[in-house]
């Protein structure tokens, strides 16, 4: 479907692309496209770049794009670097992912005359969801930039949930149906498979970056409350701190939480299916998500979830069927929901079975790969 077409992905980090988008990009290679990736490389070792290259994708190392920096001069040089790359490669389509690449990569592609530009916002990010003074000050300027780059007919905005679709359409000044909604980045149903619950006391696991916006302060408070109640549910955090994020939780605080005994932080892992084999419940107390992929992967393993009733989470969890939704910023409600599932194995298992069936029906990797290829093919004619 894409034979002879050249596609350039612009993503801030090679490890982020490998973790979330490599399986989708390889579908484009299989459909006949020549696929390139522009990203910063090596921040978490050489493995990500090697994996991308092994998949038949050409990597272009970026030097200027800083996903969290606020230096206007540096941002201008990043736009220049991306514009020069687009002019050399002359891609048929540029796919940018996340806020900074969407803003600067889409603008660079426009300057270089790229005919098709896809701008994927997997979430609206800290600028639109944060409560800090920095977020509030940046919000009007970023909104204006988004309207500038997303308002062109040659741009196809992409999001992961209906709430973000409405928000992005409003920000871009575009019709609602001009914003594409994809059901996540696809769950690998062969890798994430149903396993029996482990023996022993119930374990609720969080998998993701160690960020305040993921609701981890509230989860720590809920863990303390459960411990005071004498509840038999253990809370496990799996993931790495993201020091470049404005809401990063310092490693010292994570270690302190573990030391006080309310919960356990185990650090990052490459074996996420193993996390769910060793857990009974998934937990995602985020303030907002694009789509709660961690709980969808847990669902594929037959695990129910407790998540917040916010955009992105409410798409991933069907309340009362595949898990429980609770208000955001509410440690008491979070503790109550975790305790309820911990105390009811039959309900947990029924919800886990329903969760697996729902993922198979709506969020599996093969379906998302087909949808992305079809979206590109339709846009490119």
Secondary structure by P-SEA (a helix, b strand, c coil): ccccbbbbbbbccaaaaaaccaaaaaaaaaaccbbbbbcccccccaaaaaaaaaacbbbbbbcccccccccaaaaaaaaaaaaaaaaaacccbbbbccccccaaaaaaaaaacccbbbbbccccccccccccaaaaaaaaaaaaaaaaaaccccbbbbbccaaaaaaaaaaacccccccccccccccccccccccccccccbbbbbbcccccccaaaaaaaaaaaaaaacccbbbbbbccccccccccccaaaaaaaaaacccccccccccaaaaaaaccbbbbbccccccaaaaaaaaaabbbbbbcccaaaaaaccccccbbbbbcccaaaaaaaaaaaaacaaaaaaaaaaaaaaaaacccaaaaaaaaaaaaaaaac
